């Protein structure tokens, strides 16, 4: 399996279709960019702009359609189209989700959860291996945002991810905001989750905004919804600093998919991520010196 090009330093931003022309013509100072390949497979004009952008920026490919959790298997035709795009732009990383989003040939507009048990593990490990074999490079798997748990689960999410790494030698994308959202929704300790996450496999991190909504039903409460439509919450920034201390300063993406602001706002969030990471690394070094 060939390795991906060297990862960039610092924080990058998600490049969505609304900002394509601006980035292609003005070349704003982004360290790197992430794209969803599905936005370009049937859009020749967008693909042409992406080719131009890839000449000037490191690009990461983050698929929302390679559904490794689908019981019916990975859509090999779709994967072949994604591979052609990857071969053309030579991305620094390729990633996807620990979720399923297809059924009987239908693509669903969501990333759906699955139980963490041995049957799911065998299924997903097989699919991840097939994806990596087809692409010829490591696949970074992202932890999901969760809104419910399964009675059929027999292990934690971090244990499940650790087993996947052991069986497939895949890489992991730690979405720190997803950790915060899931921990609040399901009632577990986000900091302990980060502490137990398989650090050696982490190649990238994500940060994105969420909204708070009132839950429906007999019991009052609130649920965090991972909308990628807001600035990053202070609680997620605090958790990110903890993650940097645990994993090191990994390439970190600012995700913003809905209610998109000006591109300069995304760059501002990336600057803040760089500042938070730099301070976390500096603090970790100071604590190491004191401990000695």
N, C-alpha and C positions, 0 to 999 in steps of 0.2 A: 504494500500500500504506500503510495507516495504521500509525503508530508505536504501540508499547505505552506504557502509562502510565509515568511516571518511575520508574526503578529505585530501590529503597531503599538506604540505606547500611548497611553492617555485615553480619553473618552471620545467616542464618535457619536454620530446622530443617525437616526433612521431617515432614509431618503424615500419620500413618498411622491406619488405622481405630480402632486400640486407644485412641488419644488424643483422638478426635473429641469425645466428650462432655465430657471434662475441659477441653479448650480452649474449647468453646462456652459452658460454664457459668462457669469460673473465670477465663478470659482471662489466662493467664500472660504475662509480659512478653517475648514473642518479637518480634523486629524484623520478620520476615516468615515466611511458611510456603510450603512446596511440597507439591503433591498430585499423585498419579497419577490422571488423569481416569478411567481404566478402573475404579477402585474405586467410582465414583459413577454410572456410566451405567445400571446395572441395580439400584441400591440406593437406593430413594426416601428412606428414613430418613436415610441418610448424606448424600445430596444436600441434604436439608433442613437438616441441621446445617451443611453446608458453606456454604450460602447465608447462614446466620446468622453464621458465622465470617468470611466475606468482607466483611461490613459493618464489621468491626473490625480486620482485618489485611490488609496487601498479600499477595496470593496469586500464586505462580508455578505454572504447569501443566507437568508433565514427563511426557510420554507414553511408555509402554512398548509400545504397540500400533500406533503409526503407523510402519510398517516400511518406511523409505525404501530399504533395501537389498534388498528382495524382487524377484526377477526378474519375478514376475507382476504387479507394480505395487502401488500403494497401495490399500488397501481404502477406496473412496470412501464407502461406507455408514458404516463406522466413523469415518472422518474427519468426516463430517457430524454424527455424534453428539458427537464431541469439540468441534466448532465450536459447537454449541448450548450446551454447558457453558461454553465460553470466553466466549460472548456474554453469558451470564448473570452470571458473576462478574468479568468484565473483569480478567484477570490482568496482572501487571506484566511477565511473560515467558512464552513458550511454547517448550518445548524437546523434543528427542527424541534418538535414538541413531544413530550411524554404525554400523549393523548391520542384520540382517534377522531377523525372528521369525515370519513367516507363510509358508505354502506351500499352494497349492491350497485356500485357505479355512480351513486349520487354523492356529490360533494356538499357537505353541510357547512353553513356559515358559523361554525363554532368549533372550539377545541374541547372535546368531551372527555370526562374522567373515566378511570377504570380501576378495578380493585387491585390491591397490591398483594397478590398471592402467587403461588408457584406456577400456575397455569398461565397467568398473564406474563410472568417473567419469561417463561420459555417462548411464548409467542413473540414478545417484543424483542427479545434477544435475537431470535431468528430473523426478524424483519430488519433490525439494525445491522446485523451482519450482511444481509442482502443489499441494503442501501450502501454500506461502506464498500462492499465488493464492486457494486455497479459504478460508484463514483470514483473509486480508487483513492480515497482519502478519508481521514477521520471525520466522523459525524458528531457534532456537539448536540447533546440532548438537554432540553430545557425543562426544569421543574415547573409544574403548572400552577395556576391560581385555582384554589379549591373552594367549593361552596357546600360540599357534602362529603361524607365518608361512606365506606361500604362495610357492611357486616362481614362480607367475604374476605376482607383484607386480613392477612396474617403477619404482616410486617409493616414497619413505618416506611414513609416515602424515601427517607435517606438510606435506609437499609436496602430498599428495592433498587435505588440508583447505584448503590455500591455493588450489588450483585450484577447489575447490567454492565458496569465497567469491567468487572472481573470476567464476565462471559464474552464480552465483545471487544474489549479494549477501546471502547468509544471514549469521547471526551464529554465534559459536562459544561453546560451554560447555566450558571446560577443566577436566576432572576430574583434579585433581592427584594424588589417590590412584591413579587408573587409570594415570597416567603412571608412578608408582613401581612399581606391580604389573607393568605391561607391561615396563618396563625391566629389572626383576629377572628376569622369566620369559624374556625374549628376549635379554638380554645387551647392552643398549645404555645409553647415558649419559642418565639422566633429566634432568639439568641442561641438557645440550645440546638435548634435545627442547624444553624450555621456552624456551630461547634462540632456537630456530628457529620456534617456534609463531607464527602470524600474530596479533600482539598487538593490532593495530587492530580486529580482528573480535571480540575477547573481550568478552562481555557478562556472563558469570557464571562462577563456579568452584564445584567440588564437592570435598568431603572425606568419606571414609568409611573404615571399618575393614576389615581383611582377616585371613585366617587363613593359616598356613603348614602345608602338608601335604607328606609324603614322596611323591616320584614313584614310580610303579610302572614296572617294566621292568628291563633289564639294567644300565643306568647309574644309580648312586645320585644322588640330588639332592633338591631341594625346589622346590615351586611355590607361589606366592602366589595365593590364591583371593579374589576380590573379593566377600565375603559381606555387607558392610554389617551386621556383627553384633558389632562390637567397637569399643572406643575407637580413636581415630585414633592411628596409630603415630608415634613421635618422628621417624622418617625422613621420613614424609609431612609432618609439621609443618615440618621443615627445608626440604623442597622447596617447601612452600607459601610460606614467607618469601621464597624466591628468586622464585617466581612473582609475588608481590605487587610486588617490586622491578621486575620486567619488565613487568607489565600494569597496575600500580596497584591500589588497594584496591577490587576489584570485589565486587559482592554474592556472598557465598559461602554455600553450603548445607552443613549437616551432614546427611549421609545415614546413616540407621540403619533398616534394613528388617526384620531378623531378630533374634530374642532381644532384643526391645525392652526397654529399661530404663524407669525413671520419666521423665516428661517433663522433670523438673528436671535430669536427667543430660544430656539433649540441649541444654538451655539453657546448662549449664556448658561443653560443648564449643563452643557458639557464642561464649560469652564468651572462651574461649581463642583462638578464631580472630580475634576482634576485637583481642585483645592482641598476638598474633603479627603481624597486619597493621599495627597501629599502630607497633610497634617496627621492622618492615621499612621502612615509609615513612619513619620518623624516621632510620633508619640510611642509607637511600638519600640523603636530603637532606644529611646530614652528609658523606657521601662526595662528593656533588656540590660542596659548599662547599670541601672539601679539594682536589678536582681543579682548581678554579678558581685 
